[in-house]
Amino acid sequence: MRTKPWFIGTIVVAVLLAAGCGTPNSARTRQEARNRWGVSRAEMVTKLAEGCFGRGEIGRAREQINEVIKENVPYPPLYILAARLAAEAGELDTAKLYAANAETLDPKSADARYVRGTIEQTLGETDKALAAFAEAARLQPAEPKYTLAYAEMLVARTEPEAAVKVLQDATGQMPGRAEVYVALGDVLTALGRHGESVGAYRIAHRLDPQRDGLQERLAVTLFFSGDYAEAEPLLAELAEAKSGESAAWIVRMRTDCLMALGRIAEARRLFEAKSRAEPRHASLVSLLGLAKCDILQHRLDEARTYLETALQRQPRHSEANALMGYVLLAAGRSDEALMHLRLALQDPNCADRAAVERLFVQAGGREADRQLEPYPKTTTPAPQDQRTDTTGKDANVL
């Protein structure tokens, strides 16, 4: 019996296919399957390595990553993590190569640009870092991390006004992200634009009232913007929550608010409580605070007693000398006042130098018939013997 030719042909084709001699399409299909498996494995290993990285197990994370890196798997997050791990180990050139690979694999990856920006920043390449962060922010304008890095680099390059513009634009893209408003407030505060920073911090506080450090920022900015009435209760809450040295500056700022608001008795109680807590070593801040309270209440002799104690401890303390100069000048003892005011001005960090200089001029005999010039930060009366009338506005003192 003869075998039919078509049947023999079918058997031959089947044998050849079983042997692997298939068409180009089937070879491509197998390669695609291998690539999919490689990407799936890379994704799994990357997640495991990220967990190790998060726990501080850098060496173990790198071991896991390196096994997959050798296979040249086209998975961008793998190279991004490899770049971060290499940078953490100080291998910055290697880290840059991995970041470049990630960018090549995914030209639209904001994270790849961001990682490269952090590497360039570490290398001191501020121009390249700025460009990388700017590109990351452009690629993902709704992700705060990239915009914040861009703004931070602008500030580092002494371009804070540009950072303000970037962050203001970002609030339109991310109106619900408190961290963007906090960053905007921080830059505005550094620029001395306290009124504007208050607005940014208010929005951040509404969005995330429990955010760490935000209440302090808001309270301090309210203080420096002159809104003592709103700053004082916030500072009171902060003082209750803190203790020791961390609370000292808050209490001092709060007492300044109380004095500015005319609530002298409350400020005095806070200073006296501090003095009672350390009866033998009343702090310089308490002594100066009590002296200010006495000045504001026209008790100049009592104020001078506190200031003498303070100056016995720190004879060249600029604020103590400035206040003593004010008290002595009010008492008509210009020569003694001149000595203390000169000592205050010798301090290069003398607060409110312009006001102290005005007092210094008065102590030298000029403008002796005028009311004492304001001494900054807290309201205080002009000396009784030089007041032009009983309804005149009080001057300011530290």
TORLO-370713 format. One record per residue (C-alpha): chain; x, y, z. Coordinates in steps of 0.25 Angstrom, whole numbers, plus 2048, in hexadecimal, padded with zeros to 3 digits. Each point is the difference from the previous one (the first is absolute). Example, Ala and Ser with C-alpha at 12.3 -4.5 7.8 and 13.67 -1.06 7.14 Angstrom:
(kemar "A" (831 7EE 81F)) (kemar "A" (806 80E 7FE)) 
This chain:
(kemar "A" (800 800 800)) (kemar "A" (805 80E 7FC)) (kemar "A" (800 80B 80A)) (kemar "A" (7F9 80D 7FA)) (kemar "A" (80A 80C 7FE)) (kemar "A" (7F8 80A 808)) (kemar "A" (7FF 7F7 80C)) (kemar "A" (80F 7FF 800)) (kemar "A" (802 80F 7FF)) (kemar "A" (7F7 802 80C)) (kemar "A" (808 7F7 808)) (kemar "A" (80D 806 7FC)) (kemar "A" (7FB 80E 804)) (kemar "A" (7FB 7FB 80D)) (kemar "A" (80E 7FA 803)) (kemar "A" (807 80D 7FC)) (kemar "A" (7F7 808 809)) (kemar "A" (802 7F7 80C)) (kemar "A" (80F 801 7FD)) (kemar "A" (7FF 810 802)) (kemar "A" (802 804 7F1)) (kemar "A" (7F3 808 801)) (kemar "A" (7FD 80D 7F9)) (kemar "A" (806 80E 804)) (kemar "A" (7F3 804 806)) (kemar "A" (800 7F4 80A)) (kemar "A" (80F 804 803)) (kemar "A" (7FB 80E 803)) (kemar "A" (7F5 7FB 809)) (kemar "A" (809 7F8 808)) (kemar "A" (809 80C 802)) (kemar "A" (7F5 808 804)) (kemar "A" (7FC 7F6 80A)) (kemar "A" (80E 800 806)) (kemar "A" (7FF 80F 801)) (kemar "A" (7F3 800 807)) (kemar "A" (806 7F6 80A)) (kemar "A" (80C 808 802)) (kemar "A" (7F8 80D 802)) (kemar "A" (7F7 7F8 80A)) (kemar "A" (80C 7FB 808)) (kemar "A" (807 80D 800)) (kemar "A" (7F3 807 805)) (kemar "A" (800 7F5 80B)) (kemar "A" (80E 802 804)) (kemar "A" (800 80F 7FF)) (kemar "A" (7F4 800 80B)) (kemar "A" (808 7F6 809)) (kemar "A" (80D 809 7FE)) (kemar "A" (7F8 80C 803)) (kemar "A" (7FB 7FA 80D)) (kemar "A" (80E 7FD 804)) (kemar "A" (805 80E 7FD)) (kemar "A" (7F4 805 808)) (kemar "A" (805 7F8 80C)) (kemar "A" (80F 805 7FE)) (kemar "A" (805 7F2 7FA)) (kemar "A" (807 807 7F5)) (kemar "A" (80A 7F4 7FD)) (kemar "A" (7F5 7F6 7FF)) (kemar "A" (7F8 809 7F7)) (kemar "A" (80B 802 7F7)) (kemar "A" (803 7F1 7FF)) (kemar "A" (7F1 7FE 7FC)) (kemar "A" (801 80B 7F5)) (kemar "A" (80D 7FC 7FA)) (kemar "A" (7FB 7F2 7FD)) (kemar "A" (7F6 806 7F7)) (kemar "A" (808 80C 7FB)) (kemar "A" (809 7F5 7F9)) (kemar "A" (7F5 7FC 7F7)) (kemar "A" (7FD 80E 7FA)) (kemar "A" (7F2 7FF 803)) (kemar "A" (7F8 80D 7FA)) (kemar "A" (7FA 804 80D)) (kemar "A" (802 80E 804)) (kemar "A" (7FD 800 80F)) (kemar "A" (80B 7F5 801)) (kemar "A" (80A 80A 7FB)) (kemar "A" (7FB 80B 809)) (kemar "A" (801 7F8 80C)) (kemar "A" (80E 7FB 7FC)) (kemar "A" (804 80F 7FE)) (kemar "A" (7FB 803 80E)) (kemar "A" (807 7F5 807)) (kemar "A" (80D 803 7F8)) (kemar "A" (7FF 80F 805)) (kemar "A" (7FD 7FB 80E)) (kemar "A" (80D 7F8 7FF)) (kemar "A" (808 80C 7FB)) (kemar "A" (801 7FB 7F2)) (kemar "A" (7FB 80C 7F9)) (kemar "A" (806 7FD 7F2)) (kemar "A" (7F9 7F3 800)) (kemar "A" (7F3 806 805)) (kemar "A" (800 80A 7F5)) (kemar "A" (802 7F5 7F6)) (kemar "A" (7F4 7F8 806)) (kemar "A" (7F7 80D 800)) (kemar "A" (804 803 7F1)) (kemar "A" (7FC 7F1 7FD)) (kemar "A" (7F2 803 807)) (kemar "A" (7FE 80D 7F8)) (kemar "A" (804 7F9 7F3)) (kemar "A" (7F6 7F4 802)) (kemar "A" (7F5 80A 805)) (kemar "A" (802 80F 7FA)) (kemar "A" (7F4 804 808)) (kemar "A" (804 7FB 80D)) (kemar "A" (800 80B 80A)) (kemar "A" (806 7F8 80B)) (kemar "A" (80C 7FD 7F7)) (kemar "A" (802 80F 7FF)) (kemar "A" (7FE 802 80F)) (kemar "A" (80A 7F5 803)) (kemar "A" (80B 806 7F7)) (kemar "A" (7FD 80E 806)) (kemar "A" (803 7FB 80E)) (kemar "A" (80D 7F9 7FA)) (kemar "A" (804 80D 7F9)) (kemar "A" (7FD 808 80D)) (kemar "A" (809 7F7 808)) (kemar "A" (80B 802 7F6)) (kemar "A" (7FF 80F 801)) (kemar "A" (7FA 801 7F1)) (kemar "A" (7F6 80A 804)) (kemar "A" (7FC 804 7F2)) (kemar "A" (7FE 7F2 7FB)) (kemar "A" (7F8 7FD 80D)) (kemar "A" (7F7 80C 7FE)) (kemar "A" (7FE 7FB 7F2)) (kemar "A" (7FC 7F2 804)) (kemar "A" (7F7 804 80B)) (kemar "A" (7F9 80A 7F7)) (kemar "A" (7FE 7F5 7F5)) (kemar "A" (7FA 7F7 80B)) (kemar "A" (7F7 80B 805)) (kemar "A" (7FB 802 7F1)) (kemar "A" (7FE 7F1 7FE)) (kemar "A" (7F8 7FF 80C)) (kemar "A" (7FA 80D 805)) (kemar "A" (7F7 7FA 809)) (kemar "A" (80A 7F9 809)) (kemar "A" (805 809 80B)) (kemar "A" (80E 7F9 802)) (kemar "A" (805 805 7F2)) (kemar "A" (7FB 80E 801)) (kemar "A" (806 801 80F)) (kemar "A" (80D 7FB 7FB)) (kemar "A" (800 80A 7F5)) (kemar "A" (7FD 80C 809)) (kemar "A" (80A 7FB 80A)) (kemar "A" (80B 801 7F6)) (kemar "A" (7FC 80E 7FC)) (kemar "A" (801 804 80E)) (kemar "A" (80E 7FA 801)) (kemar "A" (804 807 7F4)) (kemar "A" (7FB 80D 806)) (kemar "A" (7F4 802 7F7)) (kemar "A" (7F5 800 80B)) (kemar "A" (7F7 809 7F8)) (kemar "A" (800 7F6 7F4)) (kemar "A" (7FD 7F5 80B)) (kemar "A" (7F4 808 805)) (kemar "A" (7FB 801 7F1)) (kemar "A" (801 7F1 7FF)) (kemar "A" (7F9 7FD 80D)) (kemar "A" (7F5 809 7FD)) (kemar "A" (7FE 7FA 7F3)) (kemar "A" (800 7F2 806)) (kemar "A" (7F5 804 80A)) (kemar "A" (7F7 801 7F4)) (kemar "A" (804 7F2 7FB)) (kemar "A" (7FF 7FA 80E)) (kemar "A" (7F6 809 808)) (kemar "A" (7FE 7F5 80B)) (kemar "A" (80F 7FD 803)) (kemar "A" (804 806 80D)) (kemar "A" (80F 7FE 7FE)) (kemar "A" (800 809 7F4)) (kemar "A" (7FA 80C 808)) (kemar "A" (80A 7FD 80B)) (kemar "A" (80B 801 7F7)) (kemar "A" (7FB 80D 7FA)) (kemar "A" (7FE 806 80E)) (kemar "A" (80E 7FC 804)) (kemar "A" (806 807 7F4)) (kemar "A" (7F8 80C 802)) (kemar "A" (804 800 80E)) (kemar "A" (80E 800 7FC)) (kemar "A" (7FE 80C 7F7)) (kemar "A" (7FA 807 80C)) (kemar "A" (7F2 800 7F9)) (kemar "A" (7F9 7FC 80D)) (kemar "A" (7F2 805 7FC)) (kemar "A" (800 7F7 7F4)) (kemar "A" (806 7F4 807)) (kemar "A" (7F5 801 80B)) (kemar "A" (7F6 7FE 7F4)) (kemar "A" (807 7F4 7FB)) (kemar "A" (802 7FA 80E)) (kemar "A" (7F1 802 803)) (kemar "A" (7FC 7F8 7F4)) (kemar "A" (80A 7F5 803)) (kemar "A" (7FA 800 80F)) (kemar "A" (7F2 7FE 7FA)) (kemar "A" (805 7F5 7F7)) (kemar "A" (808 7F8 80B)) (kemar "A" (7FE 806 80E)) (kemar "A" (808 7F5 806)) (kemar "A" (80D 802 7F7)) (kemar "A" (80C 800 808)) (kemar "A" (806 80E 803)) (kemar "A" (7F5 807 7F8)) (kemar "A" (7FA 807 80C)) (kemar "A" (80E 805 804)) (kemar "A" (802 806 7F2)) (kemar "A" (7F2 807 801)) (kemar "A" (802 805 80E)) (kemar "A" (80E 806 7FD)) (kemar "A" (7FC 806 7F3)) (kemar "A" (7F3 806 806)) (kemar "A" (80A 806 80B)) (kemar "A" (809 806 7F5)) (kemar "A" (7F5 806 7F8)) (kemar "A" (7FB 807 80C)) (kemar "A" (7F3 7F8 803)) (kemar "A" (803 7FE 80E)) (kemar "A" (7F1 7FD 804)) (kemar "A" (800 7F4 7F7)) (kemar "A" (80E 7FC 803)) (kemar "A" (7FF 800 80F)) (kemar "A" (7F6 7F4 802)) (kemar "A" (807 7F8 7F6)) (kemar "A" (80D 802 808)) (kemar "A" (7F9 7FD 80D)) (kemar "A" (7FC 7F2 7FB)) (kemar "A" (80E 7FE 7FB)) (kemar "A" (806 803 80D)) (kemar "A" (7F7 7F7 807)) (kemar "A" (804 7F4 7F7)) (kemar "A" (80F 803 801)) (kemar "A" (80A 800 80C)) (kemar "A" (80E 804 803)) (kemar "A" (808 808 7F6)) (kemar "A" (7F7 7FD 7F5)) (kemar "A" (7F5 808 807)) (kemar "A" (809 80C 804)) (kemar "A" (7FF 807 7F3)) (kemar "A" (7F1 7FE 7FE)) (kemar "A" (7FE 806 80E)) (kemar "A" (808 80C 7FD)) (kemar "A" (7F9 802 7F3)) (kemar "A" (7F3 7FF 807)) (kemar "A" (804 80A 80B)) (kemar "A" (803 80A 7F5)) (kemar "A" (7F2 7FE 7FA)) (kemar "A" (7FA 802 80E)) (kemar "A" (808 80D 802)) (kemar "A" (7FD 805 7F2)) (kemar "A" (7F1 7FD 803)) (kemar "A" (801 808 80D)) (kemar "A" (7FE 7F3 809)) (kemar "A" (80C 804 808)) (kemar "A" (7FB 7F8 80D)) (kemar "A" (7FF 7F3 7F8)) (kemar "A" (80E 802 7FB)) (kemar "A" (805 803 80D)) (kemar "A" (7FA 7F4 806)) (kemar "A" (807 7F7 7F6)) (kemar "A" (80E 807 803)) (kemar "A" (7FE 7FF 80F)) (kemar "A" (7FC 7F1 7FE)) (kemar "A" (80D 7FE 7F9)) (kemar "A" (808 807 80B)) (kemar "A" (7F9 7F8 80B)) (kemar "A" (804 7F3 7F9)) (kemar "A" (80E 804 801)) (kemar "A" (801 80A 80C)) (kemar "A" (80F 800 801)) (kemar "A" (803 801 7F1)) (kemar "A" (7F4 807 7FA)) (kemar "A" (803 800 7F1)) (kemar "A" (804 80D 7F9)) (kemar "A" (7F4 7FF 7F7)) (kemar "A" (7F7 801 80D)) (kemar "A" (808 80B 805)) (kemar "A" (7FF 808 7F3)) (kemar "A" (7F1 7FD 7FF)) (kemar "A" (7FD 805 80E)) (kemar "A" (808 80C 7FD)) (kemar "A" (7F8 803 7F4)) (kemar "A" (7F3 7FE 807)) (kemar "A" (804 80A 80B)) (kemar "A" (804 80A 7F5)) (kemar "A" (7F2 7FE 7F9)) (kemar "A" (7FA 803 80E)) (kemar "A" (809 80C 803)) (kemar "A" (807 7F9 80B)) (kemar "A" (80E 804 7FB)) (kemar "A" (807 7FE 80E)) (kemar "A" (7FB 7F2 800)) (kemar "A" (804 7FE 7F2)) (kemar "A" (80E 805 802)) (kemar "A" (802 7F6 80C)) (kemar "A" (7FD 7F4 7F7)) (kemar "A" (809 806 7F5)) (kemar "A" (80C 802 80A)) (kemar "A" (7FE 7F1 804)) (kemar "A" (800 7FC 7F1)) (kemar "A" (80D 808 7FD)) (kemar "A" (807 7FB 80C)) (kemar "A" (7FF 7F2 7F9)) (kemar "A" (803 805 7F2)) (kemar "A" (806 80E 800)) (kemar "A" (800 801 7F1)) (kemar "A" (7F2 7FB 7FD)) (kemar "A" (7FB 809 7F5)) (kemar "A" (7F1 7FF 803)) (kemar "A" (802 802 80F)) (kemar "A" (80A 80C 7FD)) (kemar "A" (7F5 806 7F6)) (kemar "A" (7F5 7FF 80B)) (kemar "A" (809 806 80B)) (kemar "A" (804 80B 7F6)) (kemar "A" (7F1 803 7FE)) (kemar "A" (7FD 800 80F)) (kemar "A" (80B 809 804)) (kemar "A" (7FD 80A 7F5)) (kemar "A" (7F2 800 805)) (kemar "A" (805 804 80D)) (kemar "A" (809 80B 7FB)) (kemar "A" (80D 7F9 802)) (kemar "A" (805 802 7F2)) (kemar "A" (80F 7FD 802)) (kemar "A" (7FD 7F3 806)) (kemar "A" (7F6 7FC 7F5)) (kemar "A" (80A 804 7F6)) (kemar "A" (80A 7F5 805)) (kemar "A" (7F6 7F5 800)) (kemar "A" (7FA 804 7F2)) (kemar "A" (80E 800 7FB)) (kemar "A" (803 7F2 805)) (kemar "A" (7F3 7FB 7FA)) (kemar "A" (804 806 7F2)) (kemar "A" (80E 7F9 801)) (kemar "A" (7F9 7F3 7FE)) (kemar "A" (7FF 7FD 7F1)) (kemar "A" (7F3 7F8 803)) (kemar "A" (7F9 80C 807)) (kemar "A" (7F1 7FE 7FE)) (kemar "A" (7F9 80C 7FA)) (kemar "A" (80D 808 7FF)) (kemar "A" (7F9 80C 7FA)) (kemar "A" (7F8 802 80C)) (kemar "A" (80B 7FF 809)) (kemar "A" (808 80A 7F8)) (kemar "A" (7F5 80A 802)) (kemar "A" (801 7FE 80F)) (kemar "A" (80F 802 7FF)) (kemar "A" (7FE 80D 7F9)) (kemar "A" (7F6 805 80A)) (kemar "A" (80A 7FC 80B)) (kemar "A" (80A 808 7FA)) (kemar "A" (7F8 80D 802)) (kemar "A" (7F9 802 7F3)) (kemar "A" (7F1 800 7FF)) (kemar "A" (7FF 800 80F)) (kemar "A" (7F3 807 800)) (kemar "A" (7F9 7F5 7F8)) (kemar "A" (7F9 7F4 805)) (kemar "A" (809 7F3 800)) (kemar "A" (800 7F9 7F2)) (kemar "A" (7F9 7F2 7FF)) (kemar "A" (808 7F5 805)) (kemar "A" (7FB 7F4 7F8)) (kemar "A" (7F7 7F4 801)) (kemar "A" (7F8 803 80C)) (kemar "A" (7F8 80C 805)) (kemar "A" (806 808 80B)) (kemar "A" (7FD 80E 805)) (kemar "A" (809 80C 7FD)) (kemar "A" (807 805 80D)) (kemar "A" (7F7 807 809)) (kemar "A" (808 80D 801)) (kemar "A" (800 801 7F0)) (kemar "A" (7F2 7FD 7FD)) (kemar "A" (7FA 80B 7F8)) (kemar "A" (7F2 7FC 804)) (kemar "A" (7F8 7F6 808)) (kemar "A" (7F9 7FA 7F4)) (kemar "A" (80D 7FE 7F7)) (kemar "A" (802 7F3 7FA)) (kemar "A" (80A 7F6 807)) (kemar "A" (80D 7FD 7FA)) (kemar "A" (806 7F3 7FD)) (kemar "A" (80B 7F8 807)) (kemar "A" (805 7F2 7FF)) 
